[in-house]
C-alpha cells in the first residue's frame, strides 16, 4: 500500500518534467536541462518551452529551412529508389 502510494506520487511529480524534457529533446534542445527546470518550476518551464518552440515555428526562416529539408529528403529517397531499381534490373539481367 505504501509502495503504491509512493509510486503514484513520484509518477505524478515527474510527469510534467518528463514531458517538458521530451518536448525539448524532440526540438533539439537539452533534455536534462529542461527536465531539471521542469522539476524545479514545472508549470513555468513547460509554458516557457512551449512559447519558445512556438516562436521558433512562427519564424519564417525556420519554416523555410524545415520545408527545404523535407524537399531534400524526398528527393534523396527518389534518387535512391531509382538507383536501387536500376541496380536490380542489372542484376536480374545477369542471371
Secondary structure, DSSP 8 states (H G I E B T S, - for coil): -HHHHHHHHHHHHHHHHHHHHHHHHHTTS-HHHHHHHHHHSHHHHHHHHHHHHHHHHH-HHHHHHHHHHHHHHHHHHHHHHHHHHHHHHHHHHH-
